[in-house]
Amino acid sequence: MNRKLWINLMIAMLVAGLFMTVSCAKKTIVSDGTTIEDQAMVEAAAAAEAKALAEQERIKAQDLQDQMANEQALKEAKIIAARNRFGNQNIHFDFDSAQLSSMAKLLIKEKAEWLGDNSGVVAVIEGHCDERGTTDYNIALGERRAIAVKNYLVNLGISGSRLTTVSFGEEKPLDSGANEAAYRKNRRAQFVIK
């Protein structure tokens, strides 16, 4: 009986040992190719999504940079347009007069605003006349016209040190015609930015 007991005990220990070995052993996952393929697809999808997000961010950054460049170009274009308008809009006078009309005063106020916004600008105010009258008289009249414009600008708050005057009399006509339309164009104060 002793021998049967020992055999039963040995079988019981062997079963217990196998049970322990099987339950405590490192479990290996038997996988077929589909799980590896699934893992690869998940990783590829994540990489594609990350790449797409990076591309979206790059596009947003480029769009922002383009927008800033466009705004800067627009700002510069406005500055150039305002500068050109300042230099190209002349103050016109009646025949044999240095009095500023209401239209001339509005134009000078616009020029004063531009000069106020551009404090580094120095301007020359040129006085011009039509061809009627003597050379000396027209030089004096052109000077009175330029001074009238300068004084109005100074009264609007522009420093007189930024403005100089010169008279060309009848020497630099805009229109060389000998009719009233040409004379009207030539009776002017003109701005030149230094």
C-alpha positions as CSV (number, residue, x, y, z in Angstrom):
1,M,0.0,0.0,0.0
2,N,2.9,2.1,0.7
3,R,3.9,1.9,-2.9
4,K,0.4,2.9,-4.1
5,L,0.5,5.8,-1.8
6,W,3.8,6.9,-3.1
7,I,2.7,6.6,-6.7
8,N,-0.5,8.6,-6.0
9,L,1.5,11.2,-4.1
10,M,3.9,11.4,-7.0
11,I,1.1,11.7,-9.5
12,A,-0.5,14.4,-7.4
13,M,2.7,16.3,-7.1
14,L,3.4,16.0,-10.8
15,V,-0.1,17.3,-11.6
16,A,0.3,20.1,-9.2
17,G,3.7,20.9,-10.6
18,L,2.4,20.9,-14.2
19,F,-0.5,23.0,-13.1
20,M,1.9,25.5,-11.5
21,T,4.2,25.5,-14.4
22,V,1.4,26.1,-16.9
23,S,-0.3,28.8,-14.9
24,C,2.9,30.7,-14.0
25,A,4.7,30.4,-17.3
26,K,5.1,33.4,-19.5
27,K,2.1,33.5,-21.8
28,T,2.9,33.7,-25.4
29,I,0.5,35.2,-27.7
30,V,0.0,33.3,-30.8
31,S,-0.9,35.8,-33.4
32,D,-1.6,35.5,-37.0
33,G,-0.6,38.1,-39.5
34,T,-3.8,40.1,-39.2
35,T,-2.9,41.6,-35.8
36,I,0.6,42.7,-37.0
37,E,-1.1,44.1,-40.1
38,D,-3.6,45.9,-37.9
39,Q,-0.8,47.3,-35.8
40,A,1.0,48.5,-38.9
41,M,-2.2,50.1,-40.2
42,V,-2.9,51.9,-36.9
43,E,0.7,53.2,-36.9
44,A,0.5,54.3,-40.6
45,A,-2.8,56.0,-39.9
46,A,-1.3,57.8,-36.9
47,A,1.7,58.9,-38.9
48,A,-0.5,60.1,-41.8
49,E,-2.7,62.1,-39.3
50,A,0.4,63.6,-37.8
51,K,1.7,64.5,-41.2
52,A,-1.6,66.0,-42.2
53,L,-1.7,68.1,-39.0
54,A,1.8,69.3,-39.6
55,E,0.9,70.2,-43.2
56,Q,-2.2,72.1,-41.9
57,E,0.0,74.0,-39.5
58,R,2.5,74.8,-42.2
59,I,-0.3,76.1,-44.5
60,K,-1.7,78.2,-41.6
61,A,1.7,79.7,-40.9
62,Q,2.2,80.4,-44.6
63,D,-1.3,82.0,-44.9
64,L,-0.5,84.2,-41.9
65,Q,2.8,85.2,-43.4
66,D,1.2,85.9,-46.8
67,Q,-1.5,87.9,-45.1
68,M,1.1,90.0,-43.2
69,A,3.0,90.5,-46.4
70,N,-0.1,91.6,-48.2
71,E,-1.0,94.0,-45.3
72,Q,2.5,95.4,-45.4
73,A,2.4,95.9,-49.2
74,L,-1.1,97.6,-48.9
75,K,0.2,99.8,-46.1
76,E,3.3,100.8,-48.2
77,A,1.0,101.4,-51.3
78,K,-1.2,103.7,-49.2
79,I,1.8,105.6,-48.0
80,I,3.1,106.0,-51.6
81,A,-0.3,107.0,-52.8
82,A,-0.7,109.6,-50.0
83,R,2.8,110.9,-50.7
84,N,2.1,111.2,-54.4
85,R,-1.3,112.9,-53.8
86,F,0.5,115.3,-51.4
87,G,3.0,116.2,-54.1
88,N,0.6,116.2,-57.1
89,Q,-2.3,118.2,-55.8
90,N,-1.6,121.8,-56.4
91,I,-3.1,124.8,-54.7
92,H,-4.7,127.1,-57.4
93,F,-5.2,130.8,-57.2
94,D,-7.3,133.4,-59.0
95,F,-5.8,135.8,-61.4
96,D,-3.4,138.3,-59.8
97,S,-4.2,137.0,-56.3
98,A,-2.5,135.3,-53.4
99,Q,-5.7,134.7,-51.5
100,L,-6.6,131.2,-50.5
101,S,-10.0,129.9,-51.7
102,S,-12.1,127.7,-49.5
103,M,-11.2,124.7,-51.8
104,A,-7.5,125.6,-51.4
105,K,-7.9,125.7,-47.6
106,L,-9.5,122.2,-47.6
107,L,-6.6,120.9,-49.7
108,I,-4.0,122.5,-47.4
109,K,-5.7,121.0,-44.4
110,E,-5.4,117.6,-46.0
111,K,-1.7,118.3,-46.7
112,A,-1.3,119.4,-43.0
113,E,-2.7,116.1,-41.8
114,W,-0.2,114.2,-44.1
115,L,2.7,116.4,-42.9
116,G,1.5,115.8,-39.3
117,D,1.6,112.0,-39.8
118,N,5.0,112.2,-41.5
119,S,7.0,114.4,-39.1
120,G,10.3,113.7,-40.9
121,V,9.2,115.2,-44.1
122,V,10.5,118.6,-45.2
123,A,8.7,120.3,-48.1
124,V,9.4,123.2,-50.5
125,I,6.4,125.2,-51.5
126,E,6.9,126.6,-55.0
127,G,4.9,129.7,-56.1
128,H,4.0,129.9,-59.8
129,C,2.2,132.4,-62.0
130,D,0.8,132.5,-65.5
131,E,2.7,134.3,-68.2
132,R,0.8,137.6,-67.9
133,G,2.6,140.4,-66.1
134,T,6.3,141.3,-65.9
135,T,8.9,138.8,-64.7
136,D,9.6,140.8,-61.5
137,Y,5.9,141.1,-60.7
138,N,5.3,137.4,-61.3
139,I,8.3,136.4,-59.1
140,A,6.9,138.6,-56.3
141,L,3.3,137.2,-56.8
142,G,4.6,133.6,-56.8
143,E,6.4,134.3,-53.5
144,R,3.3,135.8,-51.9
145,R,1.4,132.6,-53.0
146,A,4.0,130.3,-51.6
147,I,4.1,132.3,-48.3
148,A,0.3,132.3,-48.0
149,V,0.2,128.5,-48.2
150,K,3.1,128.2,-45.8
151,N,1.5,130.5,-43.2
152,Y,-1.8,128.6,-43.4
153,L,0.1,125.3,-42.8
154,V,1.9,126.9,-39.8
155,N,-1.4,128.1,-38.4
156,L,-2.6,124.4,-38.7
157,G,0.3,123.3,-36.5
158,I,3.0,122.4,-39.0
159,S,6.5,123.7,-38.0
160,G,7.7,126.5,-40.3
161,S,11.2,125.0,-40.1
162,R,9.9,122.1,-42.2
163,L,8.7,124.4,-44.9
164,T,10.6,126.5,-47.3
165,T,9.3,128.7,-50.1
166,V,10.6,129.6,-53.6
167,S,9.0,131.5,-56.4
168,F,9.4,130.6,-60.1
169,G,7.1,133.3,-61.3
170,E,6.1,132.3,-64.9
171,E,9.3,130.3,-65.6
172,K,7.8,126.7,-65.0
173,P,4.4,126.5,-66.5
174,L,2.4,123.3,-66.4
175,D,0.6,124.2,-69.6
176,S,2.3,126.3,-72.2
177,G,-0.9,127.3,-73.8
178,A,-2.0,131.0,-74.1
179,N,-5.6,130.6,-73.0
180,E,-7.5,130.8,-69.7
181,A,-7.5,127.0,-69.1
182,A,-3.7,127.0,-69.3
183,Y,-3.4,130.2,-67.2
184,R,-5.6,128.6,-64.5
185,K,-3.3,125.5,-64.3
186,N,-0.2,127.7,-64.1
187,R,-1.5,129.9,-61.2
188,R,-0.5,127.6,-58.4
189,A,1.5,126.7,-55.3
190,Q,3.2,123.3,-55.8
191,F,4.7,121.1,-53.2
192,V,8.0,119.3,-53.6
193,I,9.1,116.8,-50.9
194,K,12.8,116.9,-50.0
